[in-house]
């Protein structure tokens, strides 16, 4: 019986190699008990990581014993989702230089949502900042000819040399990416810029970043939560907003994406609303008109990712709550990606 089991293990290992599977990389939970975390950004001077969550924005100070400090608080609460619904507050974060944090809010009704640009130091404040401390308030984008309901549920943040780009989930018929022009490092009015639903015929732009050469906006079109395998990878010209390329990925709901600074590889997280057991971290390989998604790591409802100053990949996941306690985590992937 022992020999038979050993033979089965050997055959299984051989088959795994034949079809290209590999062991999942080791991970470390660097913070837990977070209420629905959904966005990450890195302060390069300190290596601290900011995380957006239902109850506010937190600063994760890394080290031998990582610690979580509340950076911005006093947000309202909104509810997001189809089927399972989740309490949400701010959804996304990004850095404007090293001393300002962009907070993409989701805590208010559409048309009342704003994006806050908060001054941040090199250490957590003694008391959390609130919206009144913002250096700039971008929005709201109210209902009108561009957006039938007004914009809200701001999620992904991408900062270029000349503008800030924010994904929106207000008017589902347009699927806007909003843009704020930068002049002398100061953000201007937040305006609808790219109607991604019209360009792709698929709902919900969510994840956004720049290509490694900074020439293109790279966007994940999440798609309908109750429709499997409809997520897209898309690229746009950041100057004129014109669509460049659209790829089907076969994934369910891509919530975030990031390029490795070491290898240039593109990684995404799939929340997978229709079957969360299929969610996780994936590497996307683009070859002409084809995208291949290779699963790297299984995760429990992942929502965002970023590479830290230390080179490691950090991921947020909602997790599965027990006894109504927050189950969110920040996970570090202990592998050279």
HELIX and SHEET records of a PDB file:
HELIX    1   1 UNK A    2  UNK A   18  1                                  17    
HELIX    2   2 UNK A  131  UNK A  133  5                                   3    
HELIX    3   3 UNK A  196  UNK A  200  1                                   5    
HELIX    4   4 UNK A  276  UNK A  278  5                                   3    
SHEET    1   A 4 UNK A  27  UNK A  34  0                                        
SHEET    2   A 4 UNK A 328  UNK A 333 -1                                        
SHEET    3   A 4 UNK A 313  UNK A 317 -1                                        
SHEET    4   A 4 UNK A 302  UNK A 307 -1                                        
SHEET    1   B 4 UNK A  39  UNK A  42  0                                        
SHEET    2   B 4 UNK A  49  UNK A  53 -1                                        
SHEET    3   B 4 UNK A  56  UNK A  61 -1                                        
SHEET    4   B 4 UNK A  67  UNK A  72 -1                                        
SHEET    1   C 2 UNK A  78  UNK A  80  0                                        
SHEET    2   C 2 UNK A  86  UNK A  88 -1                                        
SHEET    1   D 4 UNK A  90  UNK A  96  0                                        
SHEET    2   D 4 UNK A 100  UNK A 105 -1                                        
SHEET    3   D 4 UNK A 114  UNK A 119 -1                                        
SHEET    4   D 4 UNK A 134  UNK A 139 -1                                        
SHEET    1   E 4 UNK A 157  UNK A 159  0                                        
SHEET    2   E 4 UNK A 163  UNK A 167 -1                                        
SHEET    3   E 4 UNK A 176  UNK A 183 -1                                        
SHEET    4   E 4 UNK A 186  UNK A 195 -1                                        
SHEET    1   F 4 UNK A 205  UNK A 210  0                                        
SHEET    2   F 4 UNK A 216  UNK A 221 -1                                        
SHEET    3   F 4 UNK A 232  UNK A 237 -1                                        
SHEET    4   F 4 UNK A 243  UNK A 248 -1                                        
SHEET    1   G 4 UNK A 254  UNK A 259  0                                        
SHEET    2   G 4 UNK A 266  UNK A 270 -1                                        
SHEET    3   G 4 UNK A 280  UNK A 287 -1                                        
SHEET    4   G 4 UNK A 290  UNK A 298 -1                                        
END                                                                             
